[in-house]
Amino acid sequence: MRALHARQLFQPGQRVLVAVSGGPDSVALLAILHHLAPAWNLSLTVVHCNYGMRGAESEGDASFVAALCRRLKLPCLIKPVTMGRREAGASSSLQARARESRYRLFREVAAELGAARVAIGHTANDQAETVLLRMLRGAGLRGLAGMPPIRERLFVRPLLSVSRQDILSYLEAVGWSYRTDSSNAKSIYLRNRVRHELLPVMLSLAPAAIRLLARQADILREDDRVLDTLAARRLARIIRSRDSTSIMVDRAALLKQPPALQRRMLRQALQTLSPSTGVPRSDVLLSMLASLASRQSGGAWEIGPVTVACEQHQVRLCLVSPRPPAGGMVAELRSPVPASEDVAIDSLPSTITWRWTGEVIRLHAVTRRRGLLLLEKPSSVMALLDVERLSWPLTIRAWRRGDWFVPIGMSGRRKKLQDYFTDAKLGRSVRQRIPLLVSRDGIVWIVGQRVDARFAASRSTTRFVLARVTHLPRRKGAF
């Protein structure tokens, strides 16, 4: 049990929830923890998930675990888990959905009992199988790092460096019996084929294969942790603005990073906005980065509740809904056009927050001297307007079909916003969220983009209005 000390999986005096299926791994875990509990002052409670999918065999497992706990004088919770119809967005694998339900139940029970740890009986064999399965799926460094000894600061795997053969030898030595799950022999599950077909071949070639794969996972996990730290530092340097609902990343600076860091930086930005969202698949990240590396802009993706938009000079990540959609992670944005929520501006100064992107638009009067100076320093984040040309109240609203404006430099000719967005390579998902500053006579400013020539200030302007777009200031606890 040197691993328990080295990895600090438990602290004296902790309440520990022990997941026991009745199989050899979990029974061995319970035997070891029961032996250590007095010296470590651990308070143990056993939890068993009964899916009922194997009929009498499932009931037999539950009865076995209950009887074992009575003999050990430990509290035991037999929890029925119903596997209903697959919901949209859920995994198509029955085993994966069972695992998700099981971990959800463990979190709930641990919270109810005040347990500091949930002990799981995964072994070195499970680790080796996981590494091989992920290798077959083309996983990156994080996937090949396998299962961590500690997950979410709650789940611990004390037996992760112990082989199943050692587990069986231990149970025989202490005289403890266990149950055998008949589904573990079915070849319909890929993990079982890896366990019964692939691993034996590898062991015949390299008898230490299980130990070596487990060690490889430990090494890769350390490498992954170092790269994550480096990616976080570099991401912080290239963020243009950030708040609790959006992050703006310098596109060119992101693309200058090594590809391995690009993926991590993008993943970290996504999970900063939505920590509960799962890790995006590698193919989705690679697709996004390929689009960013091209000269085009306008691409957009929806990763859970976060929209990622590829713009000309930046990558815009916005939290557009409080919860992930029912369909889970997808690589295409399907969000509808924002409902019309016009915001009136009838006085100066005024500050408006555009809810769809988190942008803050501020309007206030400036002196003629200040206005003339600003005319010499044009910027897409500000618009200098002529008060005499505006019709009040002004409005902030979203794009509507048929909208047009008069771009500066086009000799008074109109241009449809749809054509402008197409020329600027702004995708539908992006254009739907760009705020427009509108007067009664037409569009004044495509915020953060272009000013309409009819309302733009000039050197003959006597009364200036400055409109500027920024983002919400960083809040405590935000990225």
C-alpha positions as CSV (number, residue, x, y, z in Angstrom):
1,M,0.0,0.0,0.0
2,R,2.9,2.3,-0.7
3,A,0.8,3.9,-3.4
4,L,-1.7,5.1,-0.8
5,H,1.1,7.0,1.0
6,A,2.9,8.2,-2.1
7,R,-0.2,9.5,-3.9
8,Q,-1.9,10.7,-0.7
9,L,-5.2,9.2,-1.7
10,F,-6.6,9.3,1.8
11,Q,-6.2,11.4,4.9
12,P,-6.7,10.2,8.5
13,G,-10.2,10.6,9.7
14,Q,-11.9,10.8,6.3
15,R,-15.3,9.3,5.5
16,V,-14.9,7.0,2.5
17,L,-17.5,5.6,0.2
18,V,-16.4,2.3,-1.2
19,A,-17.9,1.2,-4.6
20,V,-18.3,-2.6,-4.4
21,S,-19.8,-4.5,-7.3
22,G,-19.0,-7.9,-5.8
23,G,-16.3,-8.7,-8.4
24,P,-12.7,-9.6,-7.3
25,D,-11.3,-6.1,-7.8
26,S,-13.8,-4.2,-5.6
27,V,-13.9,-7.0,-3.0
28,A,-10.1,-6.8,-2.7
29,L,-10.4,-3.0,-2.4
30,L,-12.9,-3.4,0.4
31,A,-10.7,-6.0,2.2
32,I,-7.7,-3.7,2.1
33,L,-9.5,-0.6,3.3
34,H,-11.2,-2.5,6.0
35,H,-7.8,-3.7,7.2
36,L,-6.4,-0.2,7.1
37,A,-9.4,1.6,8.5
38,P,-8.6,1.4,12.2
39,A,-5.0,2.6,11.8
40,W,-6.1,5.5,9.5
41,N,-9.3,6.2,11.4
42,L,-11.3,5.9,8.2
43,S,-15.1,5.7,8.3
44,L,-16.2,3.3,5.5
45,T,-19.6,3.0,3.8
46,V,-20.2,0.6,1.0
47,V,-22.4,1.5,-2.0
48,H,-23.5,-1.1,-4.6
49,C,-25.2,-0.2,-7.9
50,N,-27.9,-2.7,-9.0
51,Y,-28.8,-2.2,-12.7
52,G,-31.0,-5.3,-12.7
53,M,-30.0,-6.0,-16.3
54,R,-28.8,-9.6,-15.6
55,G,-31.9,-10.7,-13.7
56,A,-31.2,-13.2,-11.0
57,E,-27.4,-12.7,-11.4
58,S,-27.8,-9.0,-10.6
59,E,-29.9,-9.8,-7.5
60,G,-27.3,-12.3,-6.4
61,D,-24.5,-9.7,-6.6
62,A,-26.6,-7.3,-4.5
63,S,-27.3,-10.0,-1.9
64,F,-23.6,-11.0,-1.8
65,V,-22.4,-7.4,-1.1
66,A,-25.1,-6.9,1.5
67,A,-24.1,-10.2,3.3
68,L,-20.4,-9.2,3.1
69,C,-21.1,-5.9,4.7
70,R,-23.1,-7.5,7.5
71,R,-20.2,-9.8,8.2
72,L,-17.8,-6.8,8.3
73,K,-20.3,-4.7,10.3
74,L,-20.2,-1.9,7.7
75,P,-23.1,0.3,6.5
76,C,-24.2,-0.8,3.0
77,L,-26.3,1.1,0.4
78,I,-27.8,-1.0,-2.3
79,K,-28.8,1.5,-5.0
80,P,-31.1,0.5,-7.9
81,V,-30.0,2.2,-11.2
82,T,-32.5,2.3,-14.0
83,M,-31.2,2.5,-17.5
84,G,-34.0,4.1,-19.4
85,R,-34.2,4.9,-23.0
86,R,-31.2,6.7,-24.5
87,E,-31.7,10.5,-24.4
88,A,-30.5,12.7,-27.2
89,G,-26.8,13.5,-26.9
90,A,-26.2,10.6,-24.6
91,S,-23.6,7.9,-25.4
92,S,-24.8,5.2,-27.7
93,S,-22.8,2.6,-25.6
94,L,-24.8,0.9,-22.9
95,Q,-21.6,0.4,-20.9
96,A,-20.8,4.1,-21.2
97,R,-24.3,5.2,-20.1
98,A,-24.1,2.8,-17.2
99,R,-20.8,4.3,-16.2
100,E,-22.2,7.9,-16.4
101,S,-25.2,6.8,-14.2
102,R,-22.9,5.1,-11.7
103,Y,-20.6,8.1,-11.3
104,R,-23.6,10.5,-11.0
105,L,-25.0,8.3,-8.2
106,F,-21.6,8.2,-6.4
107,R,-21.4,12.0,-6.4
108,E,-25.0,12.3,-5.0
109,V,-24.4,9.7,-2.3
110,A,-21.0,11.2,-1.3
111,A,-22.6,14.6,-1.0
112,E,-25.4,13.2,1.2
113,L,-23.0,11.4,3.5
114,G,-20.3,14.0,3.5
115,A,-17.8,11.5,2.2
116,A,-14.4,13.0,1.2
117,R,-13.5,10.1,-1.1
118,V,-15.2,7.5,-3.3
119,A,-12.9,4.5,-3.7
120,I,-13.1,2.7,-7.0
121,G,-11.5,-0.8,-7.6
122,H,-9.8,-0.1,-11.0
123,T,-6.6,-2.1,-11.4
124,A,-3.4,-2.0,-13.6
125,N,-5.3,-4.3,-16.0
126,D,-8.1,-1.8,-16.3
127,Q,-5.5,0.9,-16.9
128,A,-3.8,-1.1,-19.6
129,E,-7.2,-1.9,-21.3
130,T,-8.1,1.8,-21.2
131,V,-4.8,2.9,-22.8
132,L,-5.2,0.4,-25.6
133,L,-8.8,1.3,-26.3
134,R,-7.9,5.0,-26.5
135,M,-4.9,4.2,-28.7
136,L,-7.3,2.4,-31.1
137,R,-9.5,5.5,-31.2
138,G,-6.6,7.8,-32.0
139,A,-6.5,9.6,-28.6
140,G,-3.9,12.2,-27.9
141,L,-1.6,12.6,-24.9
142,R,-4.4,13.1,-22.4
143,G,-6.3,10.0,-23.5
144,L,-3.2,7.9,-23.5
145,A,-2.5,9.0,-20.0
146,G,-5.3,6.7,-19.0
147,M,-7.2,7.0,-15.7
148,P,-5.7,9.3,-13.0
149,P,-5.3,8.0,-9.5
150,I,-7.4,10.9,-8.3
151,R,-10.3,12.4,-10.2
152,E,-12.3,15.5,-9.4
153,R,-10.7,15.5,-5.9
154,L,-13.3,12.9,-5.0
155,F,-12.8,9.6,-6.8
156,V,-9.6,7.6,-5.9
157,R,-8.2,4.4,-7.4
158,P,-6.0,2.8,-4.8
159,L,-5.3,-0.4,-6.9
160,L,-4.3,1.3,-10.1
161,S,-0.8,-0.1,-9.9
162,V,-1.8,-3.6,-8.9
163,S,-2.4,-6.3,-11.5
164,R,-5.5,-8.5,-11.5
165,Q,-3.4,-11.6,-10.9
166,D,-2.0,-10.1,-7.7
167,I,-5.6,-9.2,-6.7
168,L,-6.7,-12.8,-7.2
169,S,-3.7,-14.1,-5.3
170,Y,-4.4,-11.7,-2.4
171,L,-8.1,-12.8,-2.2
172,E,-7.0,-16.5,-2.2
173,A,-4.5,-15.8,0.6
174,V,-7.0,-14.0,2.8
175,G,-9.8,-16.4,2.0
176,W,-12.3,-13.9,0.6
177,S,-14.8,-15.0,-2.0
178,Y,-16.2,-12.9,-4.8
179,R,-18.7,-12.9,-7.7
180,T,-18.1,-13.3,-11.4
181,D,-19.9,-11.1,-13.9
182,S,-21.0,-13.1,-16.9
183,S,-21.1,-10.0,-19.1
184,N,-17.3,-9.7,-18.8
185,A,-16.9,-12.7,-21.1
186,K,-19.2,-11.4,-23.9
187,S,-17.3,-10.5,-27.0
188,I,-19.9,-7.9,-28.1
189,Y,-18.1,-5.3,-25.9
190,L,-14.8,-3.9,-27.3
191,R,-13.2,-3.8,-23.9
192,N,-13.8,-7.5,-23.5
193,R,-12.2,-8.2,-26.8
194,V,-9.2,-6.2,-25.8
195,R,-9.1,-8.0,-22.5
196,H,-9.5,-11.6,-23.8
197,E,-7.9,-11.3,-27.3
198,L,-5.5,-8.4,-27.6
199,L,-3.9,-8.4,-24.1
200,P,-3.0,-12.1,-24.1
201,V,-1.1,-11.7,-27.4
202,M,0.7,-8.7,-26.0
203,L,1.6,-10.6,-22.8
204,S,3.0,-13.4,-24.9
205,L,5.3,-11.0,-26.6
206,A,6.1,-8.9,-23.5
207,P,5.1,-10.6,-20.2
208,A,5.4,-7.2,-18.4
209,A,3.0,-5.5,-20.8
210,I,0.4,-4.6,-18.2
211,R,2.9,-3.1,-15.8
212,L,4.6,-1.2,-18.7
213,L,1.3,0.2,-20.1
214,A,0.4,1.4,-16.6
215,R,3.8,3.0,-16.2
216,Q,3.5,4.6,-19.6
217,A,0.2,6.1,-18.5
218,D,1.8,7.6,-15.4
219,I,4.6,9.1,-17.5
220,L,2.3,10.6,-20.1
221,R,0.1,12.0,-17.3
222,E,3.0,14.0,-16.0
223,D,3.9,15.2,-19.4
224,D,0.3,16.2,-20.0
225,R,0.3,18.2,-16.7
226,V,3.4,20.1,-17.7
227,L,2.0,21.0,-21.2
228,D,-1.2,22.1,-19.6
229,T,0.6,24.5,-17.3
230,L,2.6,25.9,-20.2
231,A,-0.6,26.3,-22.4
232,A,-2.4,28.1,-19.6
233,R,0.5,30.6,-19.2
234,R,0.6,31.3,-23.0
235,L,-3.1,31.6,-23.3
236,A,-3.2,34.3,-20.6
237,R,-0.7,36.3,-22.7
238,I,-2.8,36.3,-25.9
239,I,-6.3,37.0,-24.5
240,R,-7.4,40.4,-25.7
241,S,-10.4,40.6,-23.3
242,R,-12.3,38.3,-21.1
243,D,-15.2,38.2,-18.6
244,S,-17.6,35.6,-17.2
245,T,-19.4,35.1,-20.6
246,S,-16.8,35.7,-23.3
247,I,-13.1,35.4,-24.1
248,M,-11.4,37.1,-27.1
249,V,-8.2,35.4,-28.2
250,D,-5.7,36.9,-30.7
251,R,-6.0,34.7,-33.7
252,A,-2.5,35.3,-35.1
253,A,-0.8,34.8,-31.7
254,L,-2.7,31.5,-31.2
255,L,-1.6,30.2,-34.5
256,K,2.1,31.0,-33.8
257,Q,2.0,28.5,-30.9
258,P,3.1,24.8,-31.5
259,P,0.0,22.7,-32.6
260,A,0.2,20.7,-29.3
261,L,-0.3,24.0,-27.3
262,Q,-2.9,25.3,-29.7
263,R,-5.2,22.4,-28.9
264,R,-4.7,22.8,-25.2
265,M,-5.2,26.6,-25.2
266,L,-8.4,26.3,-27.1
267,R,-9.6,23.5,-24.8
268,Q,-8.7,25.5,-21.7
269,A,-10.5,28.6,-23.0
270,L,-13.7,26.5,-23.7
271,Q,-13.6,24.9,-20.2
272,T,-13.0,28.3,-18.6
273,L,-16.3,29.5,-19.8
274,S,-18.1,26.2,-19.1
275,P,-16.3,24.0,-16.6
276,S,-19.1,21.4,-16.6
277,T,-18.8,20.9,-20.4
278,G,-16.9,17.8,-21.3
279,V,-13.6,17.8,-23.1
280,P,-14.2,18.4,-26.9
281,R,-13.2,15.5,-29.1
282,S,-9.9,15.8,-30.8
283,D,-11.4,15.8,-34.3
284,V,-13.6,18.8,-33.4
285,L,-10.5,20.7,-32.1
286,L,-8.5,19.8,-35.1
287,S,-11.3,21.0,-37.4
288,M,-11.5,24.3,-35.6
289,L,-7.8,24.8,-35.7
290,A,-7.6,23.9,-39.4
291,S,-10.3,26.6,-40.1
292,L,-8.4,29.1,-38.0
293,A,-5.2,28.4,-39.9
294,S,-6.8,29.2,-43.2
295,R,-7.2,32.8,-44.3
296,Q,-11.0,32.6,-44.1
297,S,-13.1,33.9,-41.3
298,G,-16.8,33.3,-40.4
299,G,-16.6,29.7,-39.3
300,A,-18.4,29.0,-36.1
301,W,-18.9,26.0,-33.8
302,E,-21.0,25.2,-30.8
303,I,-19.3,23.2,-28.1
304,G,-22.0,22.6,-25.4
305,P,-23.1,26.1,-24.4
306,V,-20.1,27.9,-25.9
307,T,-20.0,29.4,-29.4
308,V,-16.6,29.7,-31.0
309,A,-16.5,32.1,-33.8
310,C,-13.5,32.6,-36.2
311,E,-13.1,36.2,-37.0
312,Q,-10.5,38.1,-39.1
313,H,-8.1,39.0,-36.3
314,Q,-9.5,37.1,-33.3
315,V,-11.2,34.0,-32.0
316,R,-14.4,34.9,-30.1
317,L,-15.7,32.4,-27.5
318,C,-19.1,33.3,-26.0
319,L,-21.3,31.6,-23.5
320,V,-24.6,31.8,-25.2
321,S,-26.8,29.6,-23.0
322,P,-26.7,28.6,-19.3
323,R,-26.8,24.9,-20.1
324,P,-25.5,22.6,-22.8
325,P,-28.1,21.8,-25.5
326,A,-29.9,18.5,-25.3
327,G,-27.9,17.3,-28.3
328,G,-24.6,17.6,-26.4
329,M,-21.4,18.6,-28.2
330,V,-21.7,19.3,-31.9
331,A,-19.3,20.8,-34.4
332,E,-21.8,23.1,-36.1
333,L,-23.7,26.0,-34.7
334,R,-27.4,25.7,-34.8
335,S,-28.5,28.6,-32.7
336,P,-31.5,30.6,-33.9
337,V,-31.4,34.3,-34.7
338,P,-31.6,36.2,-31.4
339,A,-35.1,37.3,-30.6
340,S,-35.6,41.0,-31.2
341,E,-34.7,42.8,-28.0
342,D,-34.2,46.4,-29.1
343,V,-32.4,48.6,-26.5
344,A,-33.3,52.3,-26.7
345,I,-30.7,55.1,-26.1
346,D,-32.4,58.4,-25.5
347,S,-29.7,60.4,-23.6
348,L,-26.0,60.7,-23.1
349,P,-23.9,59.3,-21.6
350,S,-25.3,55.8,-22.0
351,T,-24.0,52.3,-21.4
352,I,-25.6,49.2,-22.9
353,T,-24.5,45.5,-22.5
354,W,-25.3,43.4,-25.5
355,R,-26.4,40.1,-24.0
356,W,-25.6,37.9,-26.9
357,T,-21.9,38.6,-26.8
358,G,-21.2,40.3,-23.5
359,E,-20.0,43.4,-25.3
360,V,-20.5,46.8,-23.6
361,I,-21.3,49.8,-25.8
362,R,-20.8,53.2,-24.4
363,L,-21.9,56.5,-25.9
364,H,-20.9,60.0,-24.7
365,A,-20.2,63.4,-26.0
366,V,-16.7,64.6,-26.5
367,T,-15.3,68.1,-27.2
368,R,-14.6,69.1,-30.7
369,R,-10.9,69.2,-30.0
370,R,-11.0,65.6,-28.7
371,G,-13.1,64.5,-31.6
372,L,-10.7,65.9,-34.2
373,L,-7.8,64.2,-32.5
374,L,-9.7,60.9,-32.5
375,L,-10.4,61.3,-36.2
376,E,-6.7,60.9,-36.8
377,K,-6.7,57.5,-35.0
378,P,-9.5,55.5,-36.5
379,S,-10.3,52.1,-34.8
380,S,-12.9,49.4,-35.4
381,V,-13.8,49.5,-31.7
382,M,-15.1,53.1,-31.8
383,A,-17.3,55.2,-34.0
384,L,-17.1,59.1,-34.1
385,L,-20.6,60.4,-34.9
386,D,-22.0,63.8,-35.8
387,V,-24.8,64.7,-33.3
388,E,-26.6,66.9,-35.9
389,R,-27.1,63.9,-38.2
390,L,-28.6,61.6,-35.6
391,S,-32.3,61.2,-34.9
392,W,-33.1,60.3,-31.3
393,P,-33.7,57.9,-29.7
394,L,-31.0,55.6,-31.0
395,T,-31.4,51.8,-30.8
396,I,-29.2,48.8,-30.3
397,R,-30.6,45.8,-32.1
398,A,-29.6,42.6,-34.1
399,W,-29.4,42.3,-37.9
400,R,-32.6,41.9,-39.8
401,R,-33.0,40.8,-43.4
402,G,-33.1,43.7,-45.8
403,D,-30.8,45.9,-43.6
404,W,-28.5,48.1,-45.6
405,F,-26.0,50.9,-44.9
406,V,-23.8,53.4,-46.8
407,P,-20.1,52.5,-46.3
408,I,-17.6,55.3,-46.2
409,G,-15.8,55.6,-49.5
410,M,-18.6,54.3,-51.7
411,S,-19.9,57.7,-52.9
412,G,-23.2,57.3,-51.1
413,R,-24.1,53.9,-52.6
414,R,-26.0,51.5,-50.5
415,K,-24.7,48.0,-49.5
416,K,-26.9,45.3,-48.0
417,L,-25.6,44.0,-44.7
418,Q,-26.0,40.5,-45.9
419,D,-23.5,41.3,-48.8
420,Y,-21.2,43.0,-46.4
421,F,-21.2,40.1,-44.0
422,T,-20.5,37.7,-46.9
423,D,-17.6,39.8,-48.2
424,A,-16.2,40.0,-44.7
425,K,-16.5,36.2,-44.4
426,L,-18.7,36.4,-41.3
427,G,-20.8,33.3,-40.9
428,R,-24.5,33.3,-40.2
429,S,-23.9,32.4,-36.5
430,V,-21.6,35.4,-36.1
431,R,-23.6,38.0,-38.0
432,Q,-26.7,37.2,-36.0
433,R,-25.0,38.3,-32.8
434,I,-23.3,41.5,-34.0
435,P,-25.0,44.5,-32.4
436,L,-26.2,47.4,-34.7
437,L,-26.4,51.0,-33.5
438,V,-29.5,52.4,-35.4
439,S,-31.0,55.8,-35.8
440,R,-34.5,56.4,-37.1
441,D,-33.0,57.1,-40.5
442,G,-30.9,53.9,-40.7
443,I,-28.0,52.0,-39.4
444,V,-25.4,54.2,-37.8
445,W,-22.7,51.7,-36.9
446,I,-22.1,48.0,-37.4
447,V,-20.6,47.7,-33.9
448,G,-17.0,46.8,-34.0
449,Q,-17.0,46.8,-37.8
450,R,-18.0,49.8,-40.0
451,V,-19.6,53.3,-39.6
452,D,-22.3,54.5,-42.0
453,A,-21.1,57.5,-44.0
454,R,-24.4,59.4,-43.4
455,F,-23.7,59.7,-39.7
456,A,-19.9,59.7,-39.5
457,A,-18.2,62.7,-38.0
458,S,-15.8,64.8,-40.2
459,R,-13.5,67.7,-39.7
460,S,-16.5,70.0,-40.2
461,T,-18.4,68.4,-37.4
462,T,-19.0,70.7,-34.4
463,R,-20.7,68.3,-31.9
464,F,-19.2,64.9,-31.6
465,V,-20.5,61.7,-30.0
466,L,-18.0,58.9,-29.3
467,A,-19.4,55.3,-29.4
468,R,-17.0,52.7,-28.1
469,V,-17.4,48.9,-27.7
470,T,-15.5,47.0,-25.0
471,H,-16.1,43.9,-22.9
472,L,-17.2,43.6,-19.3
473,P,-14.4,44.0,-16.8
474,R,-12.9,40.8,-15.4
475,R,-14.9,39.6,-12.5
476,K,-13.5,37.9,-9.4
477,G,-13.1,34.2,-10.0
478,A,-13.3,34.5,-13.8
479,F,-10.5,33.2,-16.0
